[in-house]
Structures are given as C-alpha cells and as structure tokens.
Amino acid sequence: MNTDLKQNIQGFSTFQYYRDGVLWYETEVGLLFPVPVKDADTAQFKAQEKSLHLMRWIRKYIEVLNTGDPI
C-alpha cells in the first residue's frame, strides 16, 4: 500500500464494497479508503471514479493512517 497523496490521486479508484454507511474505494496503487455516505449529499458515485475527484477522502484517510487518529 502506498500512502503518497500524489501517486494515489493519479488514475482511477474502483468501488470495492459498502458497509455501515461507508463506500470503500481502492486506488490504482492499492490504497483502500472510505467515503462516508453522509458526505455524499446528492452526489453520484460510480463504480470507477477519477481518483482526483476523490482526493478529499484520500487525503483525509492518508492523514489518519499517518497519525493513527480514528476516522
């Protein structure tokens, strides 16, 4: 798993599964990260999204991994 933001926002992220109000996506370099459904509002999430469009959640999750703080 790579936790470098620049590498993770290149290419696409693919939807993996939904659990407990969270959509889980995986970047092309292997980072599995959560997108809370409550953040979605009226947005449409596809099975495959440009990772750059999901940068908000990728960045947040990388910070969690680096600091050890809970989501």
C-alpha positions in Angstrom: 0.0 0.0 0.0 1.3 3.4 -0.9 0.3 6.4 1.2 1.8 9.1 -1.1 -1.0 11.5 -2.0 0.3 12.4 -5.4 0.5 8.8 -6.5 -2.9 7.9 -5.1 -4.7 10.7 -7.0 -3.4 9.7 -10.4 -5.6 7.3 -12.4 -8.8 5.8 -11.2 -10.3 4.5 -8.0 -12.6 1.5 -8.1 -15.5 0.8 -5.8 -14.9 -2.3 -3.7 -17.8 -2.6 -1.2 -20.3 -0.8 1.1 -20.5 -1.4 4.8 -22.0 0.5 7.7 -22.7 3.7 5.8 -19.3 3.8 4.1 -18.3 3.3 0.5 -14.9 1.7 0.2 -12.8 2.6 -2.9 -9.3 1.4 -3.9 -6.8 3.4 -5.9 -4.7 2.0 -8.7 -1.7 1.8 -6.3 -3.6 -0.2 -3.7 -4.9 2.3 -1.1 -8.3 1.2 0.2 -10.1 4.3 1.6 -13.5 5.1 3.0 -16.1 7.6 1.6 -18.9 8.1 4.2 -22.3 8.1 2.6 -23.4 11.1 4.8 -20.8 13.2 2.9 -22.4 12.2 -0.5 -25.4 14.6 -0.1 -26.8 14.5 -3.7 -23.6 13.3 -5.4 -23.5 10.3 -7.7 -20.7 7.8 -7.0 -19.8 5.4 -9.9 -18.1 2.0 -9.8 -15.0 3.7 -11.1 -14.1 7.4 -10.5 -11.1 9.5 -11.3 -9.0 9.4 -8.1 -8.5 13.2 -8.3 -12.3 13.6 -7.8 -12.0 11.6 -4.6 -8.9 13.4 -3.3 -10.8 14.9 -0.3 -11.3 11.5 1.2 -8.0 10.0 0.0 -6.1 12.9 1.8 -8.2 12.5 4.9 -7.6 8.8 5.1 -3.8 9.1 4.5 -3.7 11.6 7.4 -5.5 9.0 9.6 -3.0 6.3 8.6 0.0 8.6 9.3 -1.2 9.9 12.6 -3.1 6.8 13.9 -6.1 9.0 14.8 -9.6 7.4 14.3 -11.7 8.4 11.4 
